[in-house]
Amino acid sequence: MKAYITRRLLLMIPTLFGITLITFMVVQLAPGSPVMLKLYGAQGGGSSITEEMIEETKKLYGLDKPLPIRYALWVGKMVTLDFGESYKDHRPVTEKIFETLPVTLQLNLISLFLIYLLSIPLGVFSATHQHSIADRISTLGLFILYSLPNFWVAMLLMYFLGGGAYLDWFPVAGINSLQASSMPWHQWLLDRTWHLVLPIFCLTYGGLAMLSRFARAGMIETVRQDYIRTARAYGFSERTVIYKYAMRNSLIPIITMLGYLLPMMISGSVIVESIFSVPGMGKLSFEAILSRDYPLIMGILSFSAVLTLIGLLISDILYAIVDPRIKLN
């Protein structure tokens, strides 16, 4: 196991460099220029902008060098976790990411926990009551949930539950009230929880609908295996057969999704955080894209790539824990 983890960690290094190379080229070649955005904002128009000013601004941001040299310089700094300074406010990119990363991780880890907590029992129930009315109702409801875009659901929740035109039950902006710093810890925690209800719901329902279908399909396939029929023939109760023998093997497809759910939710939180004004990494990346803040975009994408690779490694390790027949060599 230790040798396998070591090899996977070493393999992450060239994989990460490959990801950063592709993203660097895509970001740099995308339409729009941070130089022109900066000059237009400073001058208030394009009539007074000269070619000399453009070249000086390019030199200031290091954009006057060829793409290969710029990438090599960026990688040299990235190795030391120095992602440069933001074009927007000249603050270190690492500092801005570490300010917002805890908020995004808080949202996504809570959402991930709820997805697995609800989807596995729901999938097992649906598989063990296949073709029943409850199974059909849950299948229809989950397919409807899966088809709803989270930005549309977020707007509906704000309209109906956030004081738009009907009920004013939940706050729709930020993660705490303005007076939260003066609250006792238990009131602060309740206030934070109340602010996170709508964003977490928008991040959870899609993954819940998808993962519960995987759990159902995995359980249906598992209960048809010969060893399950043998366990029933020995006289074990249906509860013991399902939860002791069948569930463990049916979890493998669900564990596979773990490596993809976290980066999917982080990418989805860009929209959710922007709508609910949550000061997380998703909102930060959205603002960076609008302002063509190349260092900040690359820093955020690099952190997302690392989280994706770590998620895949965790899912592989969980394979061996869930099913001892799988050997990690």
GUNUSE-277676 format. One record per residue (C-alpha): residue number from 1; residue in one letter; x, y negated, z negated. Coordinates in steps of 0.001 Angstrom, whole numbers, always signed. Example, Ala and Ser with C-alpha at 12.3 -4.5 7.8 and 13.67 -1.06 7.14 Angstrom:
<recs>
(rec 1,"A",(+12300,+4500,-7800))
(rec 2,"S",(+13670,+1060,-7140))
</recs>
This chain:
<recs>
(rec 1,"M",(+0,+0,+0))
(rec 2,"K",(+2757,-2475,-925))
(rec 3,"A",(+4654,-1712,+2283))
(rec 4,"Y",(+1505,-2228,+4340))
(rec 5,"I",(+724,-5569,+2668))
(rec 6,"T",(+4319,-6706,+3199))
(rec 7,"R",(+4163,-5814,+6895))
(rec 8,"R",(+849,-7592,+7312))
(rec 9,"L",(+2175,-10721,+5612))
(rec 10,"L",(+5203,-10712,+7894))
(rec 11,"L",(+2955,-10184,+10912))
(rec 12,"M",(+943,-13244,+9894))
(rec 13,"I",(+3941,-15480,+10623))
(rec 14,"P",(+4095,-15000,+14438))
(rec 15,"T",(+292,-14831,+14568))
(rec 16,"L",(+23,-18174,+12800))
(rec 17,"F",(+2583,-19742,+15113))
(rec 18,"G",(+637,-18469,+18134))
(rec 19,"I",(-2588,-19959,+16762))
(rec 20,"T",(-935,-23299,+16023))
(rec 21,"L",(+616,-23434,+19502))
(rec 22,"I",(-2748,-22958,+21219))
(rec 23,"T",(-4577,-25388,+18930))
(rec 24,"F",(-1803,-27971,+19262))
(rec 25,"M",(-2051,-27915,+23050))
(rec 26,"V",(-5862,-28054,+22996))
(rec 27,"V",(-5905,-30965,+20541))
(rec 28,"Q",(-3223,-32948,+22365))
(rec 29,"L",(-4789,-32431,+25808))
(rec 30,"A",(-8358,-33217,+24686))
(rec 31,"P",(-9976,-36363,+26129))
(rec 32,"G",(-9484,-39548,+24151))
(rec 33,"S",(-6400,-41219,+22759))
(rec 34,"P",(-5670,-42247,+19155))
(rec 35,"V",(-3505,-45032,+20553))
(rec 36,"M",(-6379,-46695,+22412))
(rec 37,"L",(-8776,-46182,+19480))
(rec 38,"K",(-6279,-47852,+17169))
(rec 39,"L",(-5613,-50757,+19503))
(rec 40,"Y",(-9271,-51314,+20328))
(rec 41,"G",(-10094,-51355,+16622))
(rec 42,"A",(-7248,-53763,+15834))
(rec 43,"Q",(-7768,-56119,+18780))
(rec 44,"G",(-11565,-55955,+18956))
(rec 45,"G",(-11499,-55403,+22717))
(rec 46,"G",(-9365,-54352,+25626))
(rec 47,"S",(-8573,-57704,+27257))
(rec 48,"S",(-5636,-58554,+24966))
(rec 49,"I",(-4056,-55083,+25002))
(rec 50,"T",(-816,-54999,+26970))
(rec 51,"E",(+1233,-52094,+28261))
(rec 52,"E",(+3991,-53020,+25825))
(rec 53,"M",(+1585,-52718,+22878))
(rec 54,"I",(+473,-49284,+24093))
(rec 55,"E",(+4053,-48024,+24364))
(rec 56,"E",(+4965,-49399,+20926))
(rec 57,"T",(+1960,-47700,+19347))
(rec 58,"K",(+2821,-44405,+21059))
(rec 59,"K",(+6351,-44666,+19693))
(rec 60,"L",(+5002,-45439,+16224))
(rec 61,"Y",(+2922,-42232,+16220))
(rec 62,"G",(+5565,-40137,+18021))
(rec 63,"L",(+3339,-39726,+21069))
(rec 64,"D",(+6007,-40973,+23472))
(rec 65,"K",(+7836,-37617,+23436))
(rec 66,"P",(+7010,-34594,+25668))
(rec 67,"L",(+4541,-32026,+24290))
(rec 68,"P",(+7138,-29246,+23641))
(rec 69,"I",(+9309,-31605,+21599))
(rec 70,"R",(+6311,-32877,+19655))
(rec 71,"Y",(+5258,-29312,+18864))
(rec 72,"A",(+8779,-28348,+17771))
(rec 73,"L",(+8955,-31385,+15474))
(rec 74,"W",(+5518,-30586,+14057))
(rec 75,"V",(+6447,-26936,+13391))
(rec 76,"G",(+9648,-28019,+11671))
(rec 77,"K",(+7621,-30118,+9248))
(rec 78,"M",(+4824,-27547,+8933))
(rec 79,"V",(+7253,-24919,+7608))
(rec 80,"T",(+7794,-27159,+4573))
(rec 81,"L",(+4012,-27813,+4283))
(rec 82,"D",(+4533,-31329,+5595))
(rec 83,"F",(+1761,-32009,+8110))
(rec 84,"G",(+2695,-35639,+8541))
(rec 85,"E",(+593,-38704,+7833))
(rec 86,"S",(-2942,-39448,+8905))
(rec 87,"Y",(-3244,-41920,+11758))
(rec 88,"K",(-6276,-43459,+10100))
(rec 89,"D",(-4951,-44519,+6678))
(rec 90,"H",(-1319,-43291,+6742))
(rec 91,"R",(-1874,-41012,+3755))
(rec 92,"P",(-158,-37587,+3716))
(rec 93,"V",(-2310,-34972,+5442))
(rec 94,"T",(-1579,-32372,+2745))
(rec 95,"E",(-2828,-34747,+59))
(rec 96,"K",(-6101,-35379,+1918))
(rec 97,"I",(-6652,-31660,+2525))
(rec 98,"F",(-6011,-30688,-1094))
(rec 99,"E",(-8470,-33370,-2221))
(rec 100,"T",(-11281,-31919,-119))
(rec 101,"L",(-10382,-28199,-28))
(rec 102,"P",(-11746,-27406,-3534))
(rec 103,"V",(-15175,-28782,-2581))
(rec 104,"T",(-15332,-26732,+622))
(rec 105,"L",(-14105,-23584,-1120))
(rec 106,"Q",(-16651,-24102,-3874))
(rec 107,"L",(-19465,-24314,-1337))
(rec 108,"N",(-18290,-21373,+741))
(rec 109,"L",(-17311,-18999,-2077))
(rec 110,"I",(-20674,-19491,-3795))
(rec 111,"S",(-22393,-18961,-454))
(rec 112,"L",(-20307,-15850,+263))
(rec 113,"F",(-21111,-14432,-3171))
(rec 114,"L",(-24836,-14988,-2641))
(rec 115,"I",(-24703,-13445,+832))
(rec 116,"Y",(-23201,-10193,-434))
(rec 117,"L",(-25270,-10191,-3622))
(rec 118,"L",(-28542,-10376,-1680))
(rec 119,"S",(-27776,-8729,+1660))
(rec 120,"I",(-26549,-5348,+371))
(rec 121,"P",(-29616,-4468,-1767))
(rec 122,"L",(-31906,-5914,+898))
(rec 123,"G",(-30231,-3808,+3606))
(rec 124,"V",(-30322,-670,+1461))
(rec 125,"F",(-33997,-1185,+634))
(rec 126,"S",(-34831,-1756,+4291))
(rec 127,"A",(-32906,+1379,+5350))
(rec 128,"T",(-34477,+3623,+2710))
(rec 129,"H",(-37960,+2354,+3612))
(rec 130,"Q",(-37443,+2465,+7356))
(rec 131,"H",(-40512,+1650,+9505))
(rec 132,"S",(-42530,+651,+6455))
(rec 133,"I",(-44493,-2603,+6306))
(rec 134,"A",(-41899,-4118,+3962))
(rec 135,"D",(-39110,-3173,+6382))
(rec 136,"R",(-40907,-4748,+9324))
(rec 137,"I",(-41704,-7932,+7425))
(rec 138,"S",(-38122,-8313,+6191))
(rec 139,"T",(-36732,-7584,+9664))
(rec 140,"L",(-38974,-10213,+11254))
(rec 141,"G",(-38190,-12777,+8562))
(rec 142,"L",(-34437,-12224,+8770))
(rec 143,"F",(-34397,-12448,+12552))
(rec 144,"I",(-36264,-15749,+12319))
(rec 145,"L",(-33766,-17043,+9757))
(rec 146,"Y",(-30822,-15948,+11891))
(rec 147,"S",(-32190,-17834,+14902))
(rec 148,"L",(-32591,-21163,+13075))
(rec 149,"P",(-29668,-23605,+13553))
(rec 150,"N",(-28378,-24876,+10230))
(rec 151,"F",(-28368,-28558,+11250))
(rec 152,"W",(-32094,-28333,+12055))
(rec 153,"V",(-32852,-26553,+8779))
(rec 154,"A",(-30791,-29166,+6921))
(rec 155,"M",(-32839,-31990,+8437))
(rec 156,"L",(-36102,-30214,+7574))
(rec 157,"L",(-34982,-29682,+3978))
(rec 158,"M",(-34041,-33334,+3658))
(rec 159,"Y",(-37394,-34382,+5124))
(rec 160,"F",(-39596,-32092,+3046))
(rec 161,"L",(-37619,-31597,-195))
(rec 162,"G",(-35229,-34537,-358))
(rec 163,"G",(-37614,-37447,-640))
(rec 164,"G",(-38103,-37945,+3088))
(rec 165,"A",(-41902,-37927,+3296))
(rec 166,"Y",(-43069,-35246,+887))
(rec 167,"L",(-41275,-33869,-2191))
(rec 168,"D",(-38297,-35504,-3874))
(rec 169,"W",(-36873,-32421,-5580))
(rec 170,"F",(-33235,-32374,-4521))
(rec 171,"P",(-30562,-35019,-3836))
(rec 172,"V",(-29437,-35141,-218))
(rec 173,"A",(-26055,-36873,-448))
(rec 174,"G",(-22821,-36173,-2283))
(rec 175,"I",(-22018,-33526,-4871))
(rec 176,"N",(-22678,-35535,-8040))
(rec 177,"S",(-24672,-38527,-9194))
(rec 178,"L",(-22969,-41908,-9582))
(rec 179,"Q",(-23060,-41666,-13375))
(rec 180,"A",(-21771,-38064,-13448))
(rec 181,"S",(-18380,-39011,-14898))
(rec 182,"S",(-20027,-40182,-18124))
(rec 183,"M",(-22186,-37052,-18549))
(rec 184,"P",(-21481,-34202,-21002))
(rec 185,"W",(-20059,-31116,-19292))
(rec 186,"H",(-23330,-29166,-19290))
(rec 187,"Q",(-25257,-32066,-17747))
(rec 188,"W",(-22439,-32590,-15237))
(rec 189,"L",(-22620,-28904,-14264))
(rec 190,"L",(-26406,-29054,-13886))
(rec 191,"D",(-26109,-32216,-11804))
(rec 192,"R",(-23465,-30604,-9556))
(rec 193,"T",(-25607,-27470,-9152))
(rec 194,"W",(-28655,-29540,-8233))
(rec 195,"H",(-26670,-31399,-5568))
(rec 196,"L",(-25328,-28162,-4050))
(rec 197,"V",(-28662,-26321,-3706))
(rec 198,"L",(-29547,-27543,-204))
(rec 199,"P",(-26028,-27347,+1317))
(rec 200,"I",(-25477,-23843,-61))
(rec 201,"F",(-28854,-22698,+1254))
(rec 202,"C",(-27940,-23963,+4738))
(rec 203,"L",(-24623,-22086,+4576))
(rec 204,"T",(-26151,-18885,+3177))
(rec 205,"Y",(-29286,-17951,+5081))
(rec 206,"G",(-27603,-17199,+8421))
(rec 207,"G",(-24929,-14931,+6940))
(rec 208,"L",(-27531,-13265,+4734))
(rec 209,"A",(-29713,-12427,+7738))
(rec 210,"M",(-26776,-11056,+9725))
(rec 211,"L",(-25105,-9068,+6939))
(rec 212,"S",(-28342,-7475,+5723))
(rec 213,"R",(-28866,-6062,+9228))
(rec 214,"F",(-25348,-4611,+9152))
(rec 215,"A",(-26070,-3109,+5735))
(rec 216,"R",(-29300,-1586,+7014))
(rec 217,"A",(-27671,-117,+10123))
(rec 218,"G",(-24744,+1280,+8122))
(rec 219,"M",(-27012,+2879,+5545))
(rec 220,"I",(-29289,+4431,+8189))
(rec 221,"E",(-26278,+5997,+9900))
(rec 222,"T",(-24825,+7227,+6610))
(rec 223,"V",(-27972,+8913,+5271))
(rec 224,"R",(-28078,+11067,+8413))
(rec 225,"Q",(-24679,+12610,+7681))
(rec 226,"D",(-24343,+16272,+6683))
(rec 227,"Y",(-22875,+15578,+3234))
(rec 228,"I",(-25949,+13504,+2340))
(rec 229,"R",(-28234,+16393,+3278))
(rec 230,"T",(-25999,+18676,+1224))
(rec 231,"A",(-26262,+16369,-1802))
(rec 232,"R",(-30038,+16418,-1497))
(rec 233,"A",(-30011,+20210,-1174))
(rec 234,"Y",(-28110,+20447,-4471))
(rec 235,"G",(-31051,+18728,-6151))
(rec 236,"F",(-29584,+15303,-6856))
(rec 237,"S",(-32136,+12545,-7253))
(rec 238,"E",(-32684,+10198,-4307))
(rec 239,"R",(-31294,+7308,-6344))
(rec 240,"T",(-28063,+9226,-7006))
(rec 241,"V",(-27755,+10250,-3355))
(rec 242,"I",(-28223,+6714,-2093))
(rec 243,"Y",(-26238,+4689,-4620))
(rec 244,"K",(-23481,+7164,-5483))
(rec 245,"Y",(-22787,+8956,-2201))
(rec 246,"A",(-24283,+7001,+691))
(rec 247,"M",(-23725,+3371,-245))
(rec 248,"R",(-19946,+3591,-565))
(rec 249,"N",(-19444,+4730,+3020))
(rec 250,"S",(-22082,+2393,+4393))
(rec 251,"L",(-20152,-606,+3026))
(rec 252,"I",(-17336,-306,+5599))
(rec 253,"P",(-19098,-2328,+8360))
(rec 254,"I",(-20025,-4958,+5766))
(rec 255,"I",(-16439,-5228,+4549))
(rec 256,"T",(-15352,-5729,+8157))
(rec 257,"M",(-17456,-8889,+8277))
(rec 258,"L",(-15688,-10337,+5234))
(rec 259,"G",(-12702,-11314,+7375))
(rec 260,"Y",(-14955,-13370,+9638))
(rec 261,"L",(-17615,-14788,+7335))
(rec 262,"L",(-15315,-17157,+5412))
(rec 263,"P",(-13848,-18903,+8488))
(rec 264,"M",(-17311,-18920,+10095))
(rec 265,"M",(-18767,-20672,+7074))
(rec 266,"I",(-15895,-23159,+6942))
(rec 267,"S",(-16523,-24058,+10578))
(rec 268,"G",(-20248,-24246,+9881))
(rec 269,"S",(-19671,-26452,+6853))
(rec 270,"V",(-18432,-29182,+9224))
(rec 271,"I",(-22055,-29844,+10194))
(rec 272,"V",(-23575,-29193,+6783))
(rec 273,"E",(-21078,-31372,+4909))
(rec 274,"S",(-21517,-34181,+7412))
(rec 275,"I",(-25321,-34103,+7116))
(rec 276,"F",(-25335,-33987,+3307))
(rec 277,"S",(-22314,-36339,+2945))
(rec 278,"V",(-20385,-33715,+991))
(rec 279,"P",(-16756,-34882,+586))
(rec 280,"G",(-15246,-31565,+1710))
(rec 281,"M",(-12860,-30369,+4381))
(rec 282,"G",(-15676,-29971,+6911))
(rec 283,"K",(-16656,-33634,+6712))
(rec 284,"L",(-12985,-34583,+6768))
(rec 285,"S",(-12371,-32588,+9950))
(rec 286,"F",(-15426,-34132,+11620))
(rec 287,"E",(-14143,-37627,+10890))
(rec 288,"A",(-10654,-36623,+12065))
(rec 289,"I",(-12023,-35419,+15401))
(rec 290,"L",(-13974,-38642,+15934))
(rec 291,"S",(-10872,-40754,+15245))
(rec 292,"R",(-8507,-38430,+17202))
(rec 293,"D",(-6386,-38043,+14057))
(rec 294,"Y",(-4037,-35373,+15456))
(rec 295,"P",(-1977,-34646,+12302))
(rec 296,"L",(-5102,-34258,+10175))
(rec 297,"I",(-6831,-32043,+12763))
(rec 298,"M",(-3782,-29784,+13023))
(rec 299,"G",(-3445,-29563,+9258))
(rec 300,"I",(-7086,-28544,+8816))
(rec 301,"L",(-6916,-26001,+11665))
(rec 302,"S",(-3745,-24502,+10195))
(rec 303,"F",(-5378,-24058,+6798))
(rec 304,"S",(-8414,-22486,+8466))
(rec 305,"A",(-6162,-20077,+10375))
(rec 306,"V",(-4430,-19039,+7144))
(rec 307,"L",(-7800,-18422,+5471))
(rec 308,"T",(-8872,-16285,+8438))
(rec 309,"L",(-5724,-14149,+8284))
(rec 310,"I",(-6039,-13740,+4521))
(rec 311,"G",(-9689,-12724,+4920))
(rec 312,"L",(-8717,-10022,+7438))
(rec 313,"L",(-6017,-8719,+5088))
(rec 314,"I",(-8455,-8567,+2166))
(rec 315,"S",(-10979,-6640,+4266))
(rec 316,"D",(-8314,-4086,+5240))
(rec 317,"I",(-7326,-3585,+1595))
(rec 318,"L",(-10970,-3148,+590))
(rec 319,"Y",(-11287,-377,+3195))
(rec 320,"A",(-8868,+1767,+1209))
(rec 321,"I",(-10590,+938,-2090))
(rec 322,"V",(-14076,+1810,-818))
(rec 323,"D",(-13066,+4908,+1174))
(rec 324,"P",(-10045,+6844,-207))
(rec 325,"R",(-9796,+8735,+3100))
(rec 326,"I",(-8467,+5573,+4736))
(rec 327,"K",(-4724,+5363,+4235))
(rec 328,"L",(-2833,+2109,+4698))
(rec 329,"N",(+642,+3101,+5829))
</recs>
